[in-house]
Amino acid sequence: MSAELVLFWVFAAAIVASAGGVIIARNAIASAMSLVACFFFLAGIYVLLWAHTIAALQVLVYAGAIMVLFLFVIMLLSLTESGPVAQLSPSRILGAVGTAGLLAALVGALLRLPKTLPTWVSDTAQVQRFGTIKEVGQVMYTQWLFPFEAVSLLLLVAIVGAVVVAKPRI
């Protein structure tokens, strides 16, 4: 058993635990901080995959910038601790069924993965370029430009909406 495999399982268990903390936490701030921990552990898995650029972007963009915005919105809306968890409702049952369906789809997709490595893994030049800033930038600003801009616009609209909702109380 290699150290990388042990670290993978440690990071994977920590991701599942912190994701559970996001769901279980009654305080919105504690939930957001659990999400930050999940982002950091995910960055650890990216490092194990030798995708250091993506790991750094994960920490800077998600754990840094976006979570600061989320915490700002939570504090702007003055969310306080909620009471006990609500009783079983149709929306909770539907959410649980949807989650189980997504989990089943994920397991099905993982079982259909090929058992052999892709052909590009044997190309050392392509493996060395994988995950570099140049490669990530080239793919992001050519192939994925529209989704990248759409996500940034969506985040802007969400922040403006939160400010508009909170404005009467300010």
Secondary structure, 3 states (H helix, E strand, C coil): CCHHHHHHHHHHHHHHHHHHHHHHCCCHHHHHHHHHHHHHHHHHHHHHCCCHHHHHHHHHHHHHHHHHHHHHHHHHCCCCCCCCCCCCCHHHHHHHHHHHHHHHHHHHHHHCCCCCCCHHHHCHHHHHHCCCHHHHHHHHHHHCHHHHHHHHHHHHHHHHHHHHHHHHHC
